[in-house]
Amino acid sequence: MDVIVLLIGLSLTWVLGAMLVALLVAPGPALAAGRGAWIAGTGGYVGAFLVTLWMRALSALHVPFGIASIALPLLVVLGALTFVVWRRSSTRLGAAWSSAWAALLGAGLPRWQRFAWLALLAWLALRFGLLFAEVWLRPVYPWDAWIQWATKSRVWYEMRSLVPFARPEAWFAANGAYFYDASPDYPATVPLLQTWASILLGRWDDALMNVVWWGLGVSFVLAAYGALRGFGLAPLPALTGAWLVGSLPLGGVHIALAGYADLPMASYYALAAVATLRWLEHRSAGNAVVALLLLVACPTIKTPGIVWVLTIAPAIAVALLPRYGMRTLVTLLVATAIALAVLAQTNPIVLGYRLHLDFDPAWAALFESFFMLGNWNLLWYAVIVVAVVGRRQWLSPALLPMTAIVGAGLAFLFFVFGFTNARAWVADQTTINRATLHLAPLIGLWAVLVFTAWATRSPAAAPTPPATAAEPA
């Protein structure tokens, strides 16, 4: 019974987020075509973030965590959102669901495409079925997952409140008012998700509380398909792209060994970037709100989320100044070079990283990590090939904003592992791969779009208005 309550509670937050996204980005539920997948997938992330915001509010109001205090207000909000979405819908939910079900089965596709479509769906179903078993049966994995994140969720579950964690000096001085773990200053969103799952279970279970990671993985594949459809790809290429991005080995590892914050960081960042691009294309207030929610979530997951959010700024600059897009990028590049020159003469420490300009990257370890190990399949080989053959496409007006984000993200990683004390962690092949995972899903989507644009030699990958419920998948 407790497991059923867990799944119902997590589904509640998923549906809550989906209804909010549907209200913001569509005149109705639009459960068919790419928009439906975008709503369902992004809704999982929006809903998860909203429940953590509500838990923060409850703690600030000194209301103990519980199923009633957390879930009942969310149910009221869900009911109101569902009513508004229903009233605004241009088609009834039943017809929309029928259309979505037909699209799921590949209706309307040529015979060979339908076979490939169903094969990819079966592959994804098998993959996530095996991952679900891993999450269900495996306790929280050691190292960071246990000493930095689960410590907080365990305390917050037992105390039924967001009690503070502090550094050793403050912990000793507080005489029991504070708690302590390996990283007391880390953001609260990830452990709050574990706390919510534990409250639904009614007990501390360091395996079942991590089902959240599996749900985020499924949500991301749905959102990736919806994003690619929204950017103009046909159903089968969009599903292929979502399958490629969703099957990254290291992504699967972070679902199976759930408890780390890197997978949520990667997926929230990728969806925030896509949502921002959708807003830049359509300039609707609803898309702006969705993008803002996802952007705000990033720094609450991991501290580097602040910088990842800043890497989206070049895309906004390029899109708002379309006639000066390349000039804007060149200006940013020059400004970066000046900043590096300044750092050569100073020694600041930001977010725990020493930013003195001391260029000495571990080239051998970087090459081994990206091109020789099995963490990424052929992702980085494919990115290089796509960047070369599709050089005209990724500099086109349609793809330049996304290219600007990817370029800024790569520059950030290169800077961290080339100029800061973080390069000392490259050789152990853990930190570098976890940090790269933050960018990998987005760069995978970028590579799919550039390759599609190159293969068709047309603006087929250019962003287009989201599909309506009446359109085929």
N, C-alpha and C positions, 0 to 999 in steps of 0.2 A: 504493500500500500504506500509506503514512504517513497518508493521509486516512482510510482505513478504520480504522486503529488509533486515530486521533483520535475518530472517531464511536463506536467501541466503548468507548473509555475514558470518554467523556462519558456514554454510555448506562449504563455501570457505576455511576457516581455517582448517576444519576437513579433507577435501579432500587433501589440501596441505600437511598436516602432513602425511596422509595415503600414498600419492604418494612418499614422501620422505622415509618413512619406507619401502615401497615396493622396492624402488631403492636400499636401504641399505641391506635388509635382504633376498631378493629373486631375482632370475634372471629375473623374470617377475612379473606381477601383482599377480599371484597365489591366485585368489579370492575364490578358493574352499578350503575345509578342514580347519584344525586348523590354518594354516599360514594366510589364508585370514582373519579370525576373529582377529588374533593377529595384523595384519597390520591395519585393520579398527579401532579396538579399541584403540591401542596404537597411531595410527595416530591422533585421536582426541586430545590426550594430547600433542603430539609433536606439532601439529598445533597451539593449544592454547598458548603454551609457545613461539613458534616462533613469533606469532603476538605481544606478549608483548615485546619481544626483539626488534622487528622492531619499536614499539612505543617508546621504550627507545632511540633508535638511532635517530628517528625523533626529539624527544625532545632535544637531545644533539646537533643536527644540527639546532635547532631553526626553524623547519618546523612545522607549526600548524597541530594538528590532524584533520583529515577529511576523508571522504570516499575515495576520490581520492588519497590523500597522503598515506593512509594506504593500501587500497585494490588494487589499480592499480599495484604497484610493486609486490604484492603477486600474482596477476593474471599472470603477466609475468613469475614469477618463477614457478607457477603451470603449465603454458603451457610448459615451458622447461622440467620440471620433467615428465610431461605426455608423451611428445615426446620421451624422453630417455627411460622411462619404456616401451613404446610401441615398440620401436626398439629392446630392449633387451628381449622382451617377447618371450618365447618358444611357447606359444599358443596365439591366438588372444583373444582380450578382450571379444568378443561375446561368444566364446566357454567357456571361463573361467566364465563369468557371468551365463551362462546356467548351468554349473556344480555347481556353488555356489547356484543357485536357487533350483536345485534338492536336494542339501544337506540340505538347509533350510527346505524343506518339508519332510525331513527324508527318502529320497529315498534310497533304499538298506538296510534299517533296517528291522528286523523281525517285524511282525505285532504288537505284544504287545509293542515292543520298540518304534515303530513309534507312537503308541497311546500315550505312556508316553512322547515322544519327543514333540508332538504337544500340549499336555496338559501343559507341562512346558513352551513352547513358549507362549501359550495363557495366562498363569498366569503372565509371565513377561510383556506381552503386556498390560494386564489389570493394573498391578501395575504401570507401567510407564505412562500409560494413565491417571490414577488418579493423579499421581505425577505431570504430566504436567499441569493438571488443577489447582493444588495447586500453582505451581510456577507462572502460568499465571495470577492468580487472587489475590495472596497475596502480599502485599507490603513487602519490606525488614523488617525482624523481628528485634525488639528492642535489646538492650544490645550491645554486641560486634559487631554484624553485622552492626549496625548503627553508633556506636561511634568510631569504630576503622577502618572499611574498607570502608563503603559507603561514609563517609565524604571525603575521598581522591578521590574516583571516581567522586563524585559530583563536587568537585573543579577542578579536571583535565578535566572533560567534559566541564565545563564552561570556563576554561582558555585555553583549547585546547593545553595544555602542561603539562609536568610533573613538576609542580611547587613544591618547597620543603616544607615539614612540619618540625617543629622543637619543641623542648622543650620550656617551658614558658620563660626561661631566654633569649634564642636566639630569640624567637618570639617577645618579647618586644623590644629587642635591634635592631631588623631588621627593625622596623618602617614600617611594612606592606609588607615587601619582603617575609616573610615566612607565612605559615598557621599553624594552631594548631588543634589537636584533642586529644583523650584520649591516643593514642599510635602513636606518630609521627614517631617513629623509625621503625615501622613494615615494612616488605618488600612490594614491589609494585605490584607483579604479580596479586594477586586477584583483587584489585581495578582497575588495568588496563584492566582486562577482562570485568568488569562492564562498564568501560569507552568506550571500543570498542563497546559493545552492545548498549550503549546510543547513540554513534555517528551513528551507523547504523539506529537506530530509528529516529534520528534527534531531539530527545527531551529527557529530563530526565524522566524516568519512573522506579520507584524503585521496580516494580514488573517484568516487561518484561525484564529488564536488567539481571535478575537472571536466565533466560532460560539457560544460560551457565552451571549452576549446573546440570540441567536435562540432558543436552548433555553429561556432564562428567560421569553421572551415567550410561547412556546407553553405552557409550564407555567402561566403566570399565567392564561391564558384557560381552561385546564382547571380550575384551582383556583377561579376566579371562578364558573364554571358549577356546580361542586360546592358552593360556598358558598351560592349563591342557591337551589339545590335543598334544601340543608340548612336554609335559612331558610323553606322551605315553598312556594317557587314551583313551578309546573308546568314540565314540560320545555321547552316552546317559550318562555315568558317568561324562564326562566332562561338559555337559550341566547341570546335576544335581549339580555338584560342583559350577558352575558359578551362578546357581539359588540360592543355599544356601548362598553363599558369597554376592550376590547382594540383598538378601532379609533381611539383618540385619536391625532390627527396627530402630536403631539409624542412620544408613546410610540413610534410607528413610526419617527420620526426617530432616536430614541435606540437603536433596534435597528439601523437601516441604518448610522448613524454610530457604531457600537459602540465602546466604550472608556471612556465616561463612567460615573460611579458613580451617577448619578441614577435610572436605571431600576431597578437592583437595590435602591436605597434605597426607592423607591416601592413596589415589589412586596413586598419583605420586610416593610415597615411595614404595608401593607394586609393581608397574610396573617397577620401577628402580631396585628393587631386582630381579625380574624375568628376566628382560633384562640382568642384570649382570650374572645371572646363565646361561642364554642362551649363552652369550659370553664365559663364562668359559667352557661350554660344547663343543662349536663348534669353538671357537677361530677365528671367522671371524671379519674383520675390520668393516663391516656393523653393526653387533650386538654390537660391542664396541662403535660405534658412537651413536646408539640409547640409549644404557645404559648411556653413558656420558651425553647426552641431558637431560634424565630424572633425573639423579643424580644432575646435575647442577640446575635443576628447583627446587629441594626440599628446599634449603635454601632461595630461592626467594619467597617462599610461606609463611612459618612461620619460625621464628628464631630457634626453636628446630629442624628444618630440617637439620641443620648442624650436630647435634648429630645422627639423624636418618641415615644420609648418612654414618657416621662412623660405625654404627652397621652392615653395609654390609662388612666391612673390614675383619671380621673373615672368612666369606665365601670365599673370595679371597685367604686368607692365607691357608685355608684347601684345596681348589682346586689346588692351585699351588704347594702345598706340600702334595700330596695324601698319600705318605708313612708315613707321620708324622701328619696326620689329627688329631687324638685324642691327640697326644702330644702337637700339636699347641693349641688346645682348653684348655688343662690343663695349659699350659704356660700362656695363656691369663687370665685364672681364677686366677692363682697365682699373676699375675701382677695387676689384679683388687683388690685382697685382700691387696696387698702392698699399692696400691693407697688409699684404704679406711683407712688403718692404718696411712698413712701420713695425710689424711684429719682429722683424730681424733686429731691431734696436731696443726692444722691450722684452719683458718677461711676465706677462699677465697670466693669471690662472682663472679659467672660466669653466664652470660645471665640473670641476675636478681635473681638468686637462690643462697642462702647461702649454701655452700657446706661443712659446718662443720659436722663432723660425730656425729650425735645425733639421734640414732636409736629409733624411737618411732612411728611406723606406726599405723594408725587408723584401727585396724583389723576389728572391727565390721562394719564400713562404707565400707571398701573394700569388705568384704564378701557380704554385702547387695547389693552393686552395681553390682557385677559380677554374683551373684547366686540367688538373690531374686527379683530383679526388671525385667521389661520387655524390657530393652534396647538391650539385646543380644540374646533373645530366649534361646536356650540351648547351645549356642556356647561354653561357658567355661566348662560346664559339658562334652560336647563332646570332647573338647581338652584334658581334664584329662583322659577320658576313652581311647581315641586314643593313648595318650602318654604311657599309661600303657600296653594296649594289643599290641601296635605296637612298643614296646621299641627296638626290634631288627631292625625293619625297619628304624626308624628315625635315627639310628646310622650307617646305611649301607652307603657305599661309594657314592651311587647315591643320597641319601637324606641328607647326613651330611652337605654339604655347606648350604642348606636351613635351616636345623636345627640350624646351627651356627648363622644365621641371626635372627631367631626367638628367640633363647636363648639370644642373645645380646639385642634384643628389649625388652624382658621381664625383663632382668636385668636393663635396663635403666629405665623402668617404676617403677620397685620396688625401685630402688635407689632414684628416684625423690620423690616418695610418702612415702618413708621410712626414708630418711636421710635429706631431704632439708625442707625448710620452706613451700614447696608446699603441705605438708601433712595437713596443716591447711585448705586447700581447699577441702579435701576429703569429709568431712562431708556434704557439700552442694550438692553432687551428680551431679555436672555439670562439673567442671574441670577434675575430674578423668575420667569421661566417654568420654569427648572430647579428652583427651590425649590418652586414650586407643583405641579410634577409629583409631588413626594413625597406629596402629599395627594390628587391628582386621582383615581387609581383607587379609593381608598376612598370618596371622596365620590360617585363615580359609582355604586358599589354601593349606597350609602345612598339615593341618589335613586331607583334602580330599586325598592328595597324600599318606600320611602315612596309612590311612585306606585302600585305594585301594591296596597298596603294601601288607598290612597284609592280606586282604581278599583273594588275589590271591596267596599269599605265593610265589611270583615270583618278578623279577625286572621289572614288568610291568609299574611301576610308574617312572622308571629311565628315565632321559632325553634322547630323541632320536632326530635325525635330523628332522627339521620341515617337514611336509608333503608337497608333491608337488601338483601342481594344478590338476593332473590327479587322485590323490587319493580320495577315498570317504570321506565323512564327518566324 
